[in-house]
Amino acid sequence: MKDNLLSRRSFVKMSTASVAALSIPAIMNAAGNSSEVPQTPQTPQTPQRPQGQMPIPPQWLPKTVSPGWDAGDADSFTRYYFDSLMLESRYIDSDIPSTKLNLFGETFDTPIMTAALSHIRGTADESGLAVFAKAAKECNAVFWMGTGSDAELEEVVATGARTVKIIKPFEENSEVIRRIKHAEGLGCLAVGMDIDHSFNMRGGYDIVMGQRMKSKSTSDIKSFVNATKLPFIVKGVLSVADAKRCLDAGVSGIVISHHGGRLPYAIPPLVALEQIAQAVKGKMKIFVDCGIVSGVDAYKCLALGADAVGVGRHLMFLVQEGVDATAKRMKEMNSELAGVMSATGIMSIDKMDPTVVHHTIL
């Protein structure tokens, strides 16, 4: 048994060392960051790139590259789980694929969306959220917004980006419903709640920007669903149990996420994805975020049951460079996705096949 464990660990290190540079360091200590104070990531030094690996801009690289992983660090383990999933090719009868996404009655050019970020540092001329929203619009992609004021939401909606507004689990449900109504009045695509910000991970309820949070019941969530004509989405689902509760509450979609490693030893979202897809696929939309840094990562999520994916920290540095740089990387990721689709015989994202993916460690 010990020998088997050692061989598995060795395999992980060998199979992921060449792509370890794709890891993105945690730029927020999510478990202890109860106040959500904005933090400015520092541009790391560029490590040596393994021969044959595609060039990676230095702003996307971690400060150090380690062939190991720490299972207690959910971000680290998520990266290595991504890299352990291998793909088979299927060239015969394949063709140029379509990456079009049909979501809530609208059509987008890509299933690669922005993640629901908050407090993004922008340029000298524009807020980070506005830059991010304009980049999403440029790509005809869905834009997600996290914490922010009414004025900030109005700013991003004014860019023309089709926006999903995620609301924190405020202690007072009346404040949640007020924000739902505000988003609905602005014409947002959908609205939702970030349930994994209920607790501060030290045994109490969280406080975000001076406002107290509180956990929500299935009944609470159902009341939010009934308070709006918009699709209601729950973010922070990482179990079949919560997915089924969301289904009982009538939500339109869930985001499978561990919030950047907020819970130590959290399972990778892709582990939860496979289980959740079997339980609720087709009954609600399934989205995934956390650690997605390429079109290949996005492909793996889609193949295992996601309808679309969210990319956040991978794009944060580029937001500081402006709309063009951010949109360029988003388009590159969509091209990477299309490339893998054509090489695996997948012609559209609604025809993804999980049997293309092979698990090299379990």
C-alpha contacts under 8 A as a table, 3 or more apart, distances in Angstrom:
res1	aa1	res2	aa2	distance
1	M	4	N	5.12
1	M	5	L	6.31
2	K	5	L	5.12
2	K	6	L	6.24
3	D	6	L	5.12
3	D	7	S	6.12
4	N	7	S	5.13
4	N	8	R	6.21
5	L	8	R	5.18
5	L	9	R	6.28
6	L	9	R	5.13
6	L	10	S	6.10
7	S	10	S	5.02
7	S	11	F	6.09
8	R	11	F	5.05
8	R	12	V	6.25
8	R	361	I	6.74
9	R	12	V	5.09
9	R	13	K	6.35
10	S	13	K	5.17
10	S	14	M	6.23
11	F	14	M	5.11
11	F	15	S	5.86
12	V	15	S	5.28
12	V	16	T	5.92
12	V	80	Y	7.25
12	V	84	S	6.84
12	V	361	I	7.54
13	K	16	T	5.44
13	K	17	A	5.71
13	K	67	P	5.34
13	K	68	G	5.85
14	M	17	A	5.55
14	M	18	S	7.81
14	M	67	P	7.65
15	S	18	S	7.10
15	S	83	D	7.43
15	S	84	S	6.97
16	T	19	V	5.38
16	T	20	A	5.87
16	T	67	P	7.05
16	T	80	Y	6.54
16	T	83	D	5.81
16	T	84	S	7.08
17	A	20	A	5.08
17	A	66	S	7.56
17	A	67	P	4.98
18	S	21	A	7.39
18	S	50	P	5.95
18	S	53	Q	7.40
19	V	22	L	5.68
19	V	23	S	7.85
19	V	53	Q	7.81
19	V	83	D	7.46
20	A	23	S	5.64
20	A	65	V	6.26
20	A	66	S	6.99
20	A	67	P	6.73
21	A	47	P	7.87
21	A	49	R	7.58
21	A	61	L	5.84
21	A	62	P	6.65
21	A	65	V	5.99
22	L	56	I	7.91
22	L	60	W	7.26
22	L	61	L	6.32
22	L	62	P	7.76
22	L	293	V	6.90
23	S	61	L	6.80
23	S	62	P	6.33
23	S	76	S	7.70
23	S	79	R	6.40
23	S	291	G	7.60
23	S	293	V	7.87
24	I	60	W	6.66
24	I	61	L	6.32
24	I	62	P	5.60
24	I	291	G	7.22
24	I	313	R	7.32
24	I	314	H	6.76
25	P	62	P	5.52
25	P	63	K	7.70
26	A	29	N	6.99
26	A	75	D	7.32
26	A	260	G	7.14
27	I	39	Q	7.34
27	I	40	T	7.97
27	I	41	P	6.07
28	M	33	N	7.08
28	M	39	Q	7.11
29	N	32	G	5.65
29	N	33	N	5.63
29	N	262	R	7.73
30	A	33	N	5.00
30	A	34	S	7.52
30	A	259	H	7.48
30	A	260	G	6.85
30	A	261	G	6.92
30	A	262	R	4.94
31	A	34	S	7.36
31	A	200	N	6.80
31	A	201	M	5.79
31	A	261	G	7.72
31	A	262	R	4.73
31	A	263	L	6.80
32	G	200	N	6.98
32	G	201	M	7.13
33	N	36	E	5.41
33	N	37	V	7.19
34	S	200	N	5.85
34	S	206	D	5.81
34	S	207	I	5.69
34	S	208	V	5.88
35	S	207	I	6.02
35	S	208	V	4.66
35	S	209	M	5.34
35	S	210	G	7.05
36	E	208	V	6.10
36	E	209	M	6.61
37	V	119	H	7.91
37	V	209	M	7.80
38	P	119	H	5.35
38	P	120	I	7.37
39	Q	119	H	7.95
40	T	121	R	6.95
41	P	317	F	7.56
43	T	58	P	7.43
43	T	59	Q	5.39
44	P	58	P	6.89
44	P	59	Q	6.48
44	P	61	L	6.57
44	P	62	P	6.13
44	P	63	K	4.80
45	Q	58	P	6.81
45	Q	61	L	7.68
45	Q	62	P	7.74
45	Q	63	K	5.78
46	T	58	P	5.26
46	T	61	L	6.66
46	T	63	K	7.43
47	P	61	L	7.83
47	P	63	K	7.71
47	P	64	T	6.95
47	P	65	V	7.05
49	R	53	Q	6.80
49	R	55	P	7.60
50	P	53	Q	5.76
56	I	60	W	6.89
56	I	61	L	7.35
57	P	60	W	5.82
57	P	61	L	7.22
58	P	61	L	5.30
59	Q	317	F	6.42
60	W	314	H	6.50
60	W	317	F	7.48
62	P	65	V	6.60
66	S	69	W	7.58
69	W	73	D	8.00
69	W	76	S	5.80
69	W	77	F	6.11
69	W	80	Y	7.20
70	D	73	D	5.35
70	D	74	A	7.88
70	D	76	S	6.13
70	D	77	F	6.31
71	A	74	A	6.45
71	A	76	S	7.11
71	A	77	F	5.37
71	A	265	Y	6.13
72	G	77	F	7.71
72	G	264	P	5.37
72	G	265	Y	4.45
72	G	266	A	7.77
73	D	76	S	5.34
73	D	77	F	6.30
73	D	261	G	6.55
73	D	264	P	6.01
73	D	265	Y	6.28
74	A	77	F	5.16
74	A	78	T	5.88
74	A	258	H	7.81
74	A	260	G	7.42
74	A	261	G	4.60
74	A	262	R	7.84
74	A	263	L	7.29
74	A	264	P	5.98
74	A	265	Y	5.48
74	A	266	A	5.40
74	A	267	I	6.93
74	A	268	P	6.89
75	D	78	T	5.10
75	D	79	R	6.35
75	D	260	G	6.02
75	D	261	G	5.17
75	D	290	C	7.54
75	D	291	G	6.88
76	S	79	R	5.32
76	S	80	Y	6.56
77	F	80	Y	5.15
77	F	81	Y	6.07
77	F	268	P	6.94
78	T	81	Y	5.06
78	T	82	F	6.19
78	T	267	I	7.58
78	T	268	P	4.73
78	T	269	P	7.35
78	T	290	C	7.85
78	T	291	G	6.86
79	R	82	F	5.17
79	R	83	D	6.36
79	R	291	G	6.32
80	Y	83	D	4.98
80	Y	84	S	6.16
81	Y	84	S	5.06
81	Y	85	L	6.80
81	Y	268	P	7.01
82	F	85	L	5.71
82	F	270	L	7.77
82	F	297	D	6.79
82	F	300	K	7.87
83	D	86	M	7.42
84	S	359	H	6.50
84	S	360	T	5.59
84	S	361	I	6.39
85	L	300	K	7.66
85	L	357	V	6.32
85	L	358	H	5.65
85	L	359	H	5.01
85	L	360	T	6.18
86	M	357	V	5.73
86	M	358	H	5.07
86	M	359	H	6.55
86	M	360	T	7.04
87	L	344	T	7.98
87	L	356	V	5.58
87	L	357	V	4.82
87	L	358	H	6.00
88	E	344	T	6.77
88	E	356	V	5.45
88	E	357	V	6.80
88	E	358	H	7.59
89	S	343	A	5.60
89	S	344	T	4.60
89	S	345	G	7.54
89	S	356	V	7.56
90	R	94	S	7.18
90	R	343	A	5.91
90	R	344	T	4.32
90	R	345	G	5.06
91	Y	94	S	5.36
91	Y	342	S	7.32
91	Y	343	A	5.54
91	Y	344	T	6.24
91	Y	345	G	5.93
92	I	345	G	7.38
93	D	345	G	7.03
94	S	342	S	6.11
94	S	343	A	7.38
94	S	344	T	7.52
94	S	345	G	4.54
94	S	346	I	7.07
94	S	347	M	7.24
95	D	342	S	5.92
95	D	345	G	7.13
95	D	347	M	6.70
96	I	338	A	7.83
96	I	342	S	5.82
96	I	347	M	6.81
97	P	338	A	6.21
97	P	341	M	6.53
97	P	342	S	5.95
97	P	346	I	6.71
97	P	347	M	4.21
97	P	348	S	5.64
98	S	338	A	7.29
98	S	347	M	6.11
98	S	348	S	4.96
98	S	349	I	7.25
99	T	109	D	6.18
99	T	110	T	5.23
99	T	111	P	6.80
99	T	334	N	7.59
99	T	337	L	7.98
99	T	338	A	6.64
99	T	348	S	5.95
99	T	349	I	5.98
100	K	107	T	6.74
100	K	108	F	5.65
100	K	109	D	4.57
100	K	110	T	5.29
100	K	111	P	6.98
100	K	348	S	7.38
100	K	349	I	7.25
101	L	107	T	5.59
101	L	108	F	5.00
101	L	109	D	6.19
101	L	110	T	5.71
101	L	111	P	5.45
101	L	308	A	7.86
101	L	349	I	7.32
102	N	105	G	6.55
102	N	106	E	5.64
102	N	107	T	4.51
102	N	108	F	6.39
103	L	106	E	5.35
103	L	107	T	6.29
103	L	108	F	7.66
104	F	189	L	7.65
104	F	231	P	7.52
108	F	111	P	7.39
108	F	140	N	5.45
108	F	141	A	5.66
108	F	142	V	7.30
109	D	139	C	7.02
109	D	140	N	5.52
109	D	141	A	6.33
110	T	113	M	7.43
110	T	139	C	7.76
110	T	140	N	7.24
110	T	141	A	5.92
110	T	334	N	6.45
111	P	141	A	7.26
111	P	307	D	7.21
111	P	308	A	4.55
111	P	309	V	6.25
111	P	349	I	7.97
112	I	141	A	6.86
112	I	142	V	7.87
112	I	298	A	7.10
112	I	308	A	6.13
112	I	309	V	5.23
112	I	310	G	6.05
112	I	311	V	7.06
112	I	330	M	7.54
112	I	333	M	7.81
112	I	334	N	6.81
113	M	136	A	7.39
113	M	141	A	5.57
113	M	142	V	5.05
113	M	143	F	6.15
113	M	144	W	7.51
113	M	308	A	7.16
113	M	309	V	5.87
113	M	310	G	4.70
113	M	311	V	6.23
114	T	132	F	7.81
114	T	136	A	7.03
114	T	141	A	7.74
114	T	142	V	6.66
114	T	143	F	5.29
114	T	144	W	5.76
114	T	310	G	4.93
114	T	311	V	4.91
114	T	312	G	5.93
115	A	143	F	7.42
115	A	144	W	5.61
115	A	145	M	7.40
115	A	289	D	6.79
115	A	309	V	7.99
115	A	310	G	4.30
115	A	311	V	4.90
115	A	312	G	4.68
116	A	143	F	7.81
116	A	144	W	4.53
116	A	145	M	4.46
116	A	146	G	4.53
116	A	165	K	7.88
116	A	166	I	6.88
116	A	310	G	7.75
116	A	312	G	7.22
117	L	120	I	7.05
117	L	144	W	7.34
117	L	145	M	5.82
117	L	146	G	4.94
117	L	147	T	7.34
117	L	312	G	6.49
118	S	129	L	7.53
118	S	145	M	6.86
118	S	146	G	5.02
118	S	147	T	5.18
118	S	148	G	6.73
119	H	128	G	7.35
119	H	129	L	7.60
119	H	147	T	7.60
119	H	148	G	7.73
120	I	127	S	7.45
120	I	128	G	4.62
120	I	129	L	6.13
120	I	316	M	7.04
120	I	319	V	7.82
121	R	127	S	6.67
121	R	128	G	4.81
121	R	316	M	7.98
121	R	319	V	7.38
121	R	320	Q	6.27
122	G	125	D	7.87
122	G	126	E	5.88
122	G	127	S	4.63
122	G	128	G	3.49
122	G	129	L	7.25
122	G	130	A	7.98
122	G	131	V	6.67
122	G	319	V	5.93
122	G	320	Q	4.73
122	G	321	E	7.78
122	G	322	G	7.36
123	T	126	E	5.27
123	T	127	S	6.47
123	T	128	G	6.84
123	T	131	V	7.94
123	T	319	V	7.58
123	T	320	Q	5.22
123	T	321	E	6.70
123	T	322	G	6.36
126	E	130	A	6.37
126	E	131	V	6.50
127	S	130	A	5.29
127	S	131	V	6.39
128	G	131	V	5.14
128	G	132	F	6.08
128	G	319	V	6.21
128	G	320	Q	7.03
129	L	132	F	5.06
129	L	133	A	6.03
129	L	145	M	7.63
129	L	152	E	7.76
129	L	156	V	6.65
130	A	133	A	5.05
130	A	134	K	6.12
130	A	155	E	6.75
130	A	156	V	5.25
130	A	159	T	7.20
131	V	134	K	5.20
131	V	135	A	6.19
131	V	319	V	6.25
131	V	322	G	6.16
131	V	323	V	5.29
132	F	135	A	5.16
132	F	136	A	6.31
132	F	143	F	7.78
132	F	319	V	6.20
132	F	323	V	6.83
132	F	326	T	7.24
133	A	136	A	5.13
133	A	137	K	6.25
133	A	143	F	5.89
133	A	156	V	5.89
133	A	159	T	6.73
133	A	161	A	5.65
134	K	137	K	5.00
134	K	138	E	6.10
134	K	156	V	7.93
134	K	159	T	6.01
134	K	160	G	7.62
134	K	161	A	6.46
134	K	323	V	6.27
135	A	138	E	5.00
135	A	139	C	6.39
135	A	323	V	5.00
135	A	324	D	6.90
135	A	326	T	5.92
135	A	327	A	4.59
136	A	139	C	5.14
136	A	140	N	6.01
136	A	141	A	4.92
136	A	142	V	6.30
136	A	143	F	5.74
136	A	161	A	6.45
136	A	327	A	6.69
137	K	140	N	4.80
137	K	141	A	5.99
137	K	142	V	7.56
137	K	143	F	7.65
137	K	159	T	7.74
137	K	160	G	6.66
137	K	161	A	4.73
137	K	162	R	7.28
138	E	141	A	7.67
138	E	327	A	6.47
139	C	327	A	6.26
139	C	330	M	7.17
139	C	331	K	6.58
140	N	161	A	7.96
141	A	161	A	7.95
141	A	162	R	7.67
142	V	161	A	7.12
142	V	162	R	5.59
142	V	163	T	6.29
142	V	164	V	7.48
143	F	161	A	6.23
143	F	162	R	5.90
143	F	163	T	4.80
143	F	164	V	6.26
144	W	163	T	5.54
144	W	164	V	4.67
144	W	165	K	6.01
144	W	166	I	7.26
145	M	148	G	7.75
145	M	153	L	7.71
145	M	163	T	7.04
145	M	164	V	6.26
145	M	165	K	5.09
145	M	166	I	6.02
146	G	165	K	6.47
146	G	166	I	5.11
146	G	167	I	6.71
147	T	166	I	7.16
147	T	167	I	6.64
147	T	168	K	6.97
148	G	151	A	7.99
148	G	152	E	5.85
148	G	153	L	6.71
149	S	152	E	5.14
149	S	153	L	6.42
150	D	153	L	5.20
150	D	154	E	6.23
150	D	179	R	7.89
150	D	182	H	7.62
151	A	154	E	5.00
151	A	155	E	6.15
152	E	155	E	4.94
152	E	156	V	6.41
153	L	156	V	5.33
153	L	157	V	6.15
153	L	165	K	7.86
153	L	183	A	7.72
154	E	157	V	5.23
154	E	158	A	6.09
154	E	186	L	7.15
155	E	158	A	5.22
155	E	159	T	6.87
156	V	159	T	5.32
156	V	160	G	7.47
156	V	161	A	6.95
156	V	163	T	7.83
157	V	160	G	5.63
157	V	161	A	5.97
157	V	162	R	7.18
157	V	163	T	6.56
157	V	186	L	7.16
157	V	187	G	7.96
157	V	188	C	7.25
158	A	161	A	7.58
162	R	188	C	6.49
162	R	189	L	5.75
163	T	188	C	5.19
163	T	189	L	5.37
163	T	190	A	6.94
164	V	188	C	6.08
164	V	189	L	5.52
164	V	190	A	4.69
164	V	191	V	5.31
164	V	192	G	7.46
165	K	183	A	6.82
165	K	188	C	7.14
165	K	190	A	6.54
165	K	191	V	4.71
165	K	192	G	6.26
166	I	191	V	5.77
166	I	192	G	4.64
166	I	193	M	5.11
166	I	194	D	6.22
166	I	235	K	7.85
167	I	176	V	6.89
167	I	179	R	7.29
167	I	180	I	7.83
167	I	191	V	7.55
167	I	192	G	5.95
167	I	193	M	4.70
167	I	194	D	6.10
168	K	176	V	7.60
168	K	193	M	5.72
168	K	194	D	5.27
168	K	195	I	7.12
168	K	197	H	6.84
168	K	198	S	7.95
168	K	213	M	7.37
169	P	173	N	7.99
169	P	176	V	7.05
169	P	193	M	6.42
169	P	194	D	6.48
169	P	195	I	6.12
169	P	197	H	6.91
169	P	198	S	6.03
169	P	213	M	5.42
169	P	214	K	5.93
169	P	215	S	6.73
169	P	216	K	7.16
170	F	173	N	6.52
170	F	175	E	6.69
170	F	176	V	6.24
170	F	211	Q	7.14
170	F	212	R	6.15
170	F	213	M	4.38
170	F	214	K	6.01
171	E	212	R	5.67
171	E	213	M	4.62
171	E	214	K	4.65
171	E	215	S	7.84
172	E	175	E	5.57
172	E	176	V	6.97
173	N	176	V	4.98
173	N	177	I	6.25
173	N	220	D	7.84
174	S	177	I	5.13
174	S	178	R	6.08
175	E	178	R	4.97
175	E	179	R	6.29
176	V	179	R	5.30
176	V	180	I	6.22
176	V	224	F	7.83
177	I	180	I	4.85
177	I	181	K	6.13
177	I	224	F	6.59
177	I	227	A	6.80
178	R	181	K	5.20
178	R	182	H	6.26
179	R	182	H	4.94
179	R	183	A	6.22
180	I	183	A	5.25
180	I	184	E	6.16
180	I	191	V	6.62
180	I	224	F	7.95
180	I	227	A	7.68
180	I	228	T	6.99
181	K	184	E	4.99
181	K	185	G	6.03
181	K	227	A	7.85
181	K	228	T	6.96
182	H	185	G	5.11
182	H	186	L	6.39
183	A	186	L	5.18
183	A	187	G	6.54
183	A	188	C	5.65
183	A	191	V	7.05
184	E	187	G	5.23
184	E	188	C	5.74
184	E	190	A	7.86
184	E	191	V	7.81
184	E	228	T	7.17
184	E	229	K	7.72
184	E	230	L	6.71
185	G	188	C	7.70
188	C	191	V	7.20
188	C	230	L	7.90
189	L	230	L	7.00
189	L	231	P	7.65
190	A	230	L	5.23
190	A	231	P	4.96
190	A	232	F	6.14
190	A	233	I	7.39
191	V	230	L	6.58
191	V	231	P	6.37
191	V	232	F	5.15
191	V	233	I	6.19
192	G	231	P	7.95
192	G	232	F	4.93
192	G	233	I	4.24
192	G	234	V	5.45
192	G	235	K	7.14
193	M	232	F	7.97
193	M	233	I	6.48
193	M	234	V	5.07
193	M	235	K	5.90
194	D	197	H	6.16
194	D	234	V	6.26
194	D	235	K	4.72
194	D	236	G	6.03
195	I	198	S	5.86
195	I	215	S	7.14
195	I	216	K	7.52
195	I	234	V	6.84
195	I	235	K	6.11
195	I	236	G	5.67
195	I	237	V	7.83
196	D	199	F	7.16
196	D	235	K	7.43
196	D	236	G	5.13
196	D	237	V	7.84
196	D	258	H	7.79
196	D	259	H	7.25
197	H	200	N	7.22
197	H	206	D	6.62
197	H	213	M	7.38
198	S	205	Y	5.90
198	S	206	D	5.67
198	S	213	M	5.36
198	S	214	K	5.03
198	S	215	S	4.93
198	S	216	K	7.99
199	F	202	R	7.68
199	F	203	G	7.21
199	F	204	G	5.76
199	F	205	Y	4.23
199	F	206	D	4.62
199	F	213	M	7.31
199	F	214	K	7.13
199	F	215	S	7.27
200	N	203	G	6.72
200	N	204	G	5.70
200	N	205	Y	5.42
200	N	206	D	4.21
200	N	207	I	7.38
201	M	204	G	6.96
201	M	206	D	7.96
201	M	263	L	7.70
205	Y	212	R	7.04
205	Y	213	M	5.85
205	Y	214	K	5.86
205	Y	215	S	7.78
206	D	212	R	6.07
206	D	213	M	5.23
206	D	214	K	7.28
207	I	210	G	5.79
207	I	211	Q	5.25
207	I	212	R	4.41
207	I	213	M	5.77
208	V	211	Q	5.21
208	V	212	R	6.47
208	V	213	M	7.19
216	K	219	S	7.94
216	K	220	D	5.71
216	K	221	I	6.72
217	S	220	D	4.99
217	S	221	I	6.38
218	T	221	I	5.19
218	T	222	K	6.18
218	T	245	R	6.19
218	T	246	C	7.10
218	T	248	D	7.53
218	T	249	A	5.87
219	S	222	K	5.03
219	S	223	S	6.30
219	S	249	A	6.90
220	D	223	S	5.13
220	D	224	F	6.53
221	I	224	F	5.07
221	I	225	V	6.30
221	I	246	C	7.72
221	I	249	A	6.12
222	K	225	V	4.99
222	K	226	N	6.21
222	K	249	A	4.48
222	K	250	G	6.42
222	K	251	V	7.57
223	S	226	N	5.07
223	S	227	A	6.11
224	F	227	A	4.98
224	F	228	T	7.02
224	F	232	F	7.63
225	V	228	T	6.07
225	V	231	P	7.61
225	V	232	F	5.67
225	V	249	A	7.44
225	V	250	G	6.73
225	V	251	V	6.30
226	N	229	K	7.58
228	T	231	P	7.73
228	T	232	F	7.88
231	P	251	V	7.17
231	P	252	S	5.38
231	P	253	G	7.68
232	F	251	V	5.33
232	F	252	S	5.43
232	F	253	G	6.77
233	I	251	V	5.88
233	I	252	S	5.77
233	I	253	G	4.66
233	I	254	I	5.29
233	I	255	V	7.37
234	V	237	V	7.14
234	V	246	C	7.31
234	V	251	V	7.21
234	V	253	G	6.53
234	V	254	I	4.75
234	V	255	V	6.23
235	K	254	I	5.62
235	K	255	V	4.41
235	K	256	I	6.66
235	K	257	S	6.99
236	G	254	I	7.72
236	G	255	V	5.92
236	G	256	I	5.74
236	G	257	S	4.87
236	G	258	H	6.08
236	G	259	H	6.67
237	V	242	D	6.07
237	V	243	A	6.42
237	V	254	I	6.64
237	V	255	V	6.09
237	V	256	I	4.79
237	V	257	S	6.00
237	V	258	H	7.62
238	L	242	D	7.20
238	L	243	A	7.82
238	L	256	I	5.52
238	L	257	S	6.11
238	L	258	H	6.70
238	L	267	I	7.75
238	L	269	P	6.61
238	L	272	A	5.70
238	L	273	L	7.91
239	S	242	D	5.48
239	S	243	A	6.27
239	S	272	A	5.90
239	S	275	Q	7.89
239	S	276	I	6.87
240	V	243	A	4.91
240	V	244	K	6.05
240	V	272	A	7.40
240	V	275	Q	6.57
240	V	276	I	5.11
240	V	279	A	6.96
241	A	244	K	5.34
241	A	245	R	6.39
242	D	245	R	4.96
242	D	246	C	6.15
243	A	246	C	5.07
243	A	247	L	6.26
243	A	254	I	7.35
243	A	276	I	6.74
243	A	280	V	7.35
244	K	247	L	4.88
244	K	248	D	6.17
244	K	279	A	7.70
244	K	280	V	7.27
245	R	248	D	4.96
245	R	249	A	6.22
246	C	249	A	5.00
246	C	250	G	6.38
246	C	251	V	5.69
246	C	254	I	7.70
247	L	250	G	5.16
247	L	251	V	5.93
247	L	280	V	7.63
247	L	283	K	7.61
247	L	284	M	7.36
248	D	251	V	7.86
251	V	254	I	7.63
251	V	284	M	7.23
252	S	284	M	5.18
252	S	285	K	6.20
253	G	284	M	4.95
253	G	285	K	4.21
253	G	286	I	5.71
253	G	287	F	7.44
254	I	284	M	7.45
254	I	285	K	6.39
254	I	286	I	5.32
254	I	287	F	6.10
255	V	286	I	6.16
255	V	287	F	4.56
255	V	288	V	5.32
255	V	289	D	7.07
256	I	269	P	5.87
256	I	272	A	7.39
256	I	273	L	6.81
256	I	286	I	7.28
256	I	287	F	6.06
256	I	288	V	4.76
256	I	289	D	6.56
257	S	260	G	7.68
257	S	269	P	5.62
257	S	288	V	6.18
257	S	289	D	5.53
257	S	290	C	6.07
258	H	261	G	5.47
258	H	262	R	6.13
258	H	263	L	6.67
258	H	266	A	6.64
258	H	267	I	7.93
258	H	268	P	7.61
258	H	269	P	6.84
258	H	290	C	6.97
259	H	262	R	5.45
259	H	263	L	7.97
259	H	290	C	6.74
260	G	290	C	5.80
260	G	291	G	7.65
261	G	264	P	6.30
261	G	266	A	6.84
263	L	266	A	5.41
267	I	271	V	6.48
267	I	272	A	7.05
268	P	271	V	5.42
268	P	272	A	6.86
269	P	272	A	5.16
269	P	273	L	5.89
269	P	288	V	6.94
269	P	289	D	7.51
269	P	290	C	7.32
270	L	273	L	4.69
270	L	274	E	6.40
270	L	288	V	7.98
270	L	301	C	6.66
270	L	304	L	7.54
271	V	274	E	5.76
271	V	275	Q	6.97
272	A	275	Q	5.32
272	A	276	I	5.97
273	L	276	I	5.10
273	L	277	A	5.79
273	L	288	V	7.82
273	L	301	C	7.89
273	L	304	L	6.89
273	L	305	G	6.66
273	L	306	A	7.27
274	E	277	A	5.28
274	E	278	Q	6.47
274	E	304	L	5.86
274	E	305	G	6.57
275	Q	278	Q	5.41
275	Q	279	A	6.59
276	I	279	A	5.03
276	I	280	V	6.05
276	I	281	K	7.30
277	A	280	V	5.45
277	A	281	K	4.57
277	A	286	I	7.65
277	A	304	L	7.73
277	A	305	G	5.48
277	A	306	A	7.59
278	Q	281	K	6.03
280	V	283	K	5.41
280	V	284	M	6.63
281	K	284	M	6.42
281	K	285	K	7.37
281	K	286	I	7.36
281	K	305	G	7.25
282	G	285	K	7.13
285	K	306	A	7.79
285	K	307	D	6.29
286	I	305	G	7.40
286	I	306	A	5.07
286	I	307	D	5.42
286	I	308	A	7.10
287	F	306	A	5.37
287	F	307	D	5.81
287	F	308	A	5.12
287	F	309	V	5.33
287	F	310	G	7.29
288	V	301	C	7.04
288	V	306	A	6.48
288	V	308	A	6.83
288	V	309	V	4.82
288	V	310	G	6.16
289	D	292	I	6.59
289	D	309	V	5.78
289	D	310	G	4.76
289	D	311	V	6.34
289	D	312	G	7.88
290	C	310	G	7.67
290	C	311	V	7.36
290	C	312	G	7.70
291	G	311	V	7.61
291	G	313	R	7.77
291	G	314	H	7.73
292	I	297	D	5.57
292	I	298	A	6.54
292	I	310	G	7.47
292	I	311	V	5.80
292	I	312	G	7.97
292	I	314	H	7.35
293	V	297	D	6.52
293	V	311	V	7.11
293	V	314	H	5.71
294	S	297	D	5.24
294	S	298	A	6.48
294	S	333	M	5.45
294	S	336	E	7.09
294	S	337	L	7.85
295	G	298	A	4.90
295	G	299	Y	6.09
295	G	332	E	7.89
295	G	333	M	4.47
295	G	334	N	5.83
295	G	335	S	7.15
295	G	336	E	4.59
295	G	337	L	4.13
295	G	338	A	7.84
295	G	340	V	7.93
296	V	299	Y	4.95
296	V	300	K	6.37
296	V	336	E	6.47
296	V	337	L	5.75
296	V	340	V	6.74
297	D	300	K	5.24
297	D	301	C	6.51
298	A	301	C	5.21
298	A	302	L	6.26
298	A	308	A	7.95
298	A	309	V	6.35
298	A	337	L	6.77
299	Y	302	L	5.10
299	Y	303	A	5.96
299	Y	337	L	5.88
299	Y	340	V	7.30
299	Y	341	M	7.54
300	K	303	A	5.10
300	K	304	L	6.20
300	K	357	V	7.13
301	C	304	L	5.29
301	C	305	G	6.50
301	C	306	A	5.51
301	C	308	A	7.92
301	C	309	V	7.25
302	L	305	G	5.34
302	L	306	A	4.48
302	L	307	D	6.03
302	L	308	A	6.58
302	L	309	V	7.75
302	L	349	I	7.21
302	L	352	M	6.62
303	A	306	A	7.08
303	A	352	M	4.98
303	A	353	D	5.41
303	A	354	P	4.80
303	A	356	V	7.62
303	A	357	V	7.34
304	L	353	D	7.56
304	L	354	P	5.16
304	L	357	V	7.90
305	G	354	P	7.60
306	A	309	V	7.09
307	D	349	I	7.83
307	D	350	D	7.83
311	V	314	H	6.48
311	V	315	L	7.01
312	G	315	L	5.65
312	G	316	M	6.49
313	R	316	M	5.00
313	R	317	F	7.74
314	H	317	F	7.35
315	L	318	L	5.30
315	L	319	V	6.40
315	L	326	T	6.52
315	L	329	R	7.74
316	M	319	V	5.25
316	M	320	Q	7.14
317	F	320	Q	5.61
317	F	321	E	7.22
318	L	321	E	5.01
318	L	322	G	6.67
318	L	325	A	5.91
318	L	326	T	5.16
319	V	322	G	5.20
319	V	323	V	6.69
319	V	325	A	7.33
319	V	326	T	5.64
321	E	324	D	7.93
321	E	325	A	6.08
321	E	326	T	7.41
322	G	325	A	5.74
322	G	326	T	6.40
323	V	326	T	5.26
323	V	327	A	5.96
324	D	327	A	5.21
324	D	328	K	5.91
325	A	328	K	5.10
325	A	329	R	6.48
326	T	329	R	5.44
326	T	330	M	6.41
327	A	330	M	5.02
327	A	331	K	6.13
328	K	331	K	5.20
328	K	332	E	6.17
329	R	332	E	4.89
329	R	333	M	6.17
330	M	333	M	5.16
330	M	334	N	6.38
331	K	334	N	5.03
331	K	335	S	6.24
332	E	335	S	5.02
332	E	336	E	6.19
333	M	336	E	4.95
333	M	337	L	6.21
334	N	337	L	4.95
334	N	338	A	6.23
335	S	338	A	4.98
335	S	339	G	6.09
336	E	339	G	5.05
336	E	340	V	6.42
337	L	340	V	5.35
337	L	341	M	6.21
338	A	341	M	4.96
338	A	342	S	6.22
339	G	342	S	5.36
339	G	343	A	6.35
340	V	343	A	5.04
340	V	344	T	6.19
341	M	344	T	5.24
341	M	345	G	6.16
341	M	346	I	4.87
341	M	347	M	6.72
341	M	348	S	7.90
342	S	345	G	5.33
342	S	346	I	5.96
342	S	347	M	6.86
343	A	346	I	7.80
344	T	356	V	7.16
346	I	349	I	7.38
346	I	351	K	6.33
346	I	352	M	6.13
346	I	353	D	7.61
347	M	351	K	6.81
348	S	351	K	5.44
348	S	352	M	7.15
349	I	352	M	5.59
353	D	356	V	6.01
354	P	357	V	5.64
355	T	358	H	7.21
359	H	362	L	6.82
